[in-house]
Amino acid sequence: MKRRNLMMSVAAGAMLAISTGAASAQDVIRMGAAAPKTGPLAGGADVTHWPAVRLWVHQVNEAGGLQLADGPAMIELIEYDDQTNPQQTIQAAQRMATQDQVDFMVAPYSTGLNLAAAPIFSQLGYPQITGSNVTNQQPELSAQFPGMFFVLGRTGVMAEDTAQVLVDLRDAGEIGNRVALVNVADAFGIEMAEISRDVLEENGFEIVYQTSYPLGTQDIAPIIDGARAAEPDAFIAWSYPADTFALTDQAIVQNFSPSVFFTAVATAFPSFEARFGEQAEGVMGMGGVNPDDPAFQEFAEAHMELTGQLPDYWASASTYATLEILGQAIEATGSRDRAVVMEYLQDSSHEYDTVLGPVQFNDMNDNERYWTVGQWQDGVFRGVAARGRDGAADVILKDGWD
Amino acid sequence: MSMRDLRNLALSALAFGVLALLPLYVSGYILSIATTMAMFTVLATSWALFSGPTHYISLATAAFFGLGTFVTGLGFQTLPMWLLPIIAAGLGAVLAALVGLVTLRLSGVYFVIFTLGLAELVRQVVTWVQNRTGQRGMYVLTSITERDIYWQLLGMAALVFLVGWLIARSRLGFALRIIGNDETVAKHSGIDTAAAKILLFMVSGAAAAVVGAMMAPRYIYIEPSTAFASILSFQVVIMALLGGTGRLWGPLAGVVPFTLLWEFISRNAPNQTLLLLGIAFLLIVYVLPGGFVGLYDRLRHRYGQGGQ
């Protein structure tokens, strides 16, 4: 009997969940969001994706909603966990479109999940404005999925700019031409390492040490050991969050301190600075922002106030910007009709005013103005190289870990 | 072939015919769930073909599946699409044969542990090769729709059921049942137990590789961490055990309710999926120890309609 009672209450709870989930109102724009809450990318999504999405919804509703032709509409956000599983991302997008009948969807988190979701967004006619997706395939992707937009930038450009930072330092006589280049052995790391190596070699740099390590490697000590033995002037690691932290940790332990120390993804996370404190000073990484820009400062303050944590210094702002862009397109057309909004977005003459500064999409749906390289300077991760953005700080040399 | 066999064959053919028409009259949402079900049906049924009679729990599904996705990822631009699942099947069978030669002489827990490590091993080999050759990220951009994938998977499911049915009636199937009951007896009866096990493991591995090759266009972006995700192996085992491995249709009886349950939980409690899933799994184990097949057999036995 007890078991039956338990089953009954589970069933009753489930029924309740269905009926509340189905509530709807007239002047509401329903937004669906599926991104990792569990799985390997949950940590990253908790820093970068979810707070930015919730902040935008909160702020729009505070301000009275989005202005449509027939009056204001409040945003209702429906969240799902895609478990960092492309299969679930696809299914959640289907569910949001056909079961929840959302008006618009927030693009998923990360490159892989955004690409997995692209056909379903495209097929269902939803604009997919991505803020945490870096790729070099904009021409092919935008041709196949004309509703897919790219705010964060191109991998190729980021690898080139990182190499260019070294070239500039060398030409200014600040560093020599010995480089240690390591990468995580997956599509991202391999591609980035290859592009940056080409640029460096063309410019007469000597790659004194190059290696890669599998994703999820626990023991990173031999890599730092090998790099240190090669006595490079610059250390470039195309790394993911876990190894970004592990490489930095190990470099401190072994006191490996080249003039340029670069780790890729997650260097821009506030938790990087929280972990390493003053030792983070001078470490370079992917992304960056202009922290002196009042728009970013306002965003960071509101982010802190609502979510209790700071945004990261890279994709948080671009994730938020994707929603600003969508909101502005909806208000400009005064319509919740996806086809109308999509047409507006695809018109490359439109410019959007965002936390990143003005954003415009070219005919490959690609934003051409973004930060490429950043560096921790006085407790802030400042952009030091960018395409089409002002306010890049001067690069400083890393002066030891102490 | 008895009248009963003929009737069952006809009914199965009819069921597949009805399922093949599904994409024509259901929404995209239902179709995406049906595609997931079709995928797990092939994986769980082919898994049970080997693990059912032999009681060797294989956690290698993700290895074969990932191998298949990479075959499509590497080959879809240069080779005709129809050839890719065939190549995947060949490679899957070769990999299974290699693994089988090494491990199937071992028994029980050694085999389980090795197969769990296999997905990781293959993944590391693939990334090593990618790294050495400077192979860029793989974007499988095709015009294949979910509907096409569903039909491919459905065809594959029909094939797996047919193969399973034929094996069960063959000398090989009989040998495997004996091995499952008592391997020593099987050996003493003159059965080459290693060969029988390897052969069936190859069938199972090839099927999983084919599914991977068919699913790759749905993922678009192929990376080792998602292609070889070990959760897939566990899902397949859970679904097959929920259904029960004693009969050919057993895993199917697990796949359908499990996929629906997973979807129900994802939809209504998006923040507690793993927690509720764990609770659901505990309930299944306690309430349905033999899977649905066990329940069905118990009921049949109780109401005296023949049985075994």
Boltz contact constraints between the chains, C-beta under 6 A:
constraints:
  - contact:
      token1: [A, 17]
      token2: [B, 268]
      max_distance: 6.0
  - contact:
      token1: [A, 38]
      token2: [B, 274]
      max_distance: 6.0
  - contact:
      token1: [A, 79]
      token2: [B, 270]
      max_distance: 6.0
  - contact:
      token1: [A, 80]
      token2: [B, 270]
      max_distance: 6.0
  - contact:
      token1: [A, 81]
      token2: [B, 270]
      max_distance: 6.0
  - contact:
      token1: [A, 81]
      token2: [B, 273]
      max_distance: 6.0
  - contact:
      token1: [A, 86]
      token2: [B, 219]
      max_distance: 6.0
  - contact:
      token1: [A, 86]
      token2: [B, 226]
      max_distance: 6.0
  - contact:
      token1: [A, 91]
      token2: [B, 32]
      max_distance: 6.0
  - contact:
      token1: [A, 94]
      token2: [B, 28]
      max_distance: 6.0
  - contact:
      token1: [A, 94]
      token2: [B, 29]
      max_distance: 6.0
  - contact:
      token1: [A, 94]
      token2: [B, 32]
      max_distance: 6.0
  - contact:
      token1: [A, 95]
      token2: [B, 29]
      max_distance: 6.0
  - contact:
      token1: [A, 98]
      token2: [B, 27]
      max_distance: 6.0
  - contact:
      token1: [A, 98]
      token2: [B, 28]
      max_distance: 6.0
  - contact:
      token1: [A, 98]
      token2: [B, 29]
      max_distance: 6.0
  - contact:
      token1: [A, 99]
      token2: [B, 29]
      max_distance: 6.0
  - contact:
      token1: [A, 112]
      token2: [B, 221]
      max_distance: 6.0
  - contact:
      token1: [A, 112]
      token2: [B, 223]
      max_distance: 6.0
  - contact:
      token1: [A, 115]
      token2: [B, 220]
      max_distance: 6.0
  - contact:
      token1: [A, 115]
      token2: [B, 221]
      max_distance: 6.0
  - contact:
      token1: [A, 116]
      token2: [B, 219]
      max_distance: 6.0
  - contact:
      token1: [A, 116]
      token2: [B, 220]
      max_distance: 6.0
  - contact:
      token1: [A, 137]
      token2: [B, 139]
      max_distance: 6.0
  - contact:
      token1: [A, 140]
      token2: [B, 141]
      max_distance: 6.0
  - contact:
      token1: [A, 144]
      token2: [B, 141]
      max_distance: 6.0
  - contact:
      token1: [A, 185]
      token2: [B, 127]
      max_distance: 6.0
  - contact:
      token1: [A, 185]
      token2: [B, 131]
      max_distance: 6.0
  - contact:
      token1: [A, 186]
      token2: [B, 223]
      max_distance: 6.0
  - contact:
      token1: [A, 187]
      token2: [B, 137]
      max_distance: 6.0
  - contact:
      token1: [A, 187]
      token2: [B, 223]
      max_distance: 6.0
  - contact:
      token1: [A, 190]
      token2: [B, 131]
      max_distance: 6.0
  - contact:
      token1: [A, 191]
      token2: [B, 136]
      max_distance: 6.0
  - contact:
      token1: [A, 191]
      token2: [B, 137]
      max_distance: 6.0
  - contact:
      token1: [A, 194]
      token2: [B, 134]
      max_distance: 6.0
  - contact:
      token1: [A, 212]
      token2: [B, 131]
      max_distance: 6.0
  - contact:
      token1: [A, 214]
      token2: [B, 124]
      max_distance: 6.0
  - contact:
      token1: [A, 214]
      token2: [B, 127]
      max_distance: 6.0
  - contact:
      token1: [A, 215]
      token2: [B, 225]
      max_distance: 6.0
